[in-house]
């Protein structure tokens, strides 16, 4: 029971992170371009493993 809840929490955190990243992407894209986006996505991929 506890394990399932933990897994669901981790999934929720990942979804929230993705939404925040999408929002940041919309805001920062005109300023910084692709390089920052790829850097952020790379770090998130490393973090979530």
C-alpha positions as a printed NumPy array, in Angstrom:
array([[  0.   ,   0.   ,   0.   ],
       [  2.664,   2.479,   1.052],
       [  4.82 ,   1.622,  -1.975],
       [  1.963,   2.28 ,  -4.407],
       [  1.367,   5.668,  -2.842],
       [  5.052,   6.534,  -3.138],
       [  5.089,   5.558,  -6.816],
       [  2.008,   7.716,  -7.434],
       [  3.65 ,  10.663,  -5.674],
       [  6.778,  10.314,  -7.811],
       [  4.658,  10.198, -10.954],
       [  2.784,  13.325,  -9.864],
       [  6.054,  15.145,  -9.224],
       [  7.295,  14.186, -12.689],
       [  4.082,  15.452, -14.295],
       [  4.25 ,  18.728, -12.377],
       [  7.904,  19.114, -13.355],
       [  7.018,  18.582, -17.003],
       [  4.248,  21.194, -16.807],
       [  6.583,  23.693, -15.156],
       [  9.209,  23.006, -17.815],
       [  6.643,  23.523, -20.553],
       [  5.636,  26.846, -18.988],
       [  9.252,  27.923, -18.597],
       [  9.864,  26.911, -22.184],
       [  7.015,  29.15 , -23.361],
       [  8.374,  32.057, -21.328],
       [ 12.09 ,  31.648, -22.011],
       [ 12.082,  30.433, -25.606],
       [ 12.122,  33.936, -27.164],
       [ 14.974,  34.963, -24.851],
       [ 17.345,  32.036, -24.745],
       [ 16.565,  29.769, -27.677],
       [ 17.106,  26.053, -27.989],
       [ 20.401,  25.623, -26.142],
       [ 18.974,  26.275, -22.673],
       [ 15.981,  24.044, -23.368],
       [ 18.174,  21.092, -24.321],
       [ 20.359,  21.717, -21.27 ],
       [ 17.341,  21.707, -18.943],
       [ 15.83 ,  18.609, -20.536],
       [ 19.15 ,  16.796, -20.269],
       [ 19.418,  17.624, -16.565],
       [ 15.841,  16.503, -15.922],
       [ 16.471,  13.22 , -17.74 ],
       [ 19.58 ,  12.629, -15.618],
       [ 17.72 ,  13.55 , -12.429],
       [ 14.727,  11.295, -13.018],
       [ 16.73 ,   8.101, -13.593]])
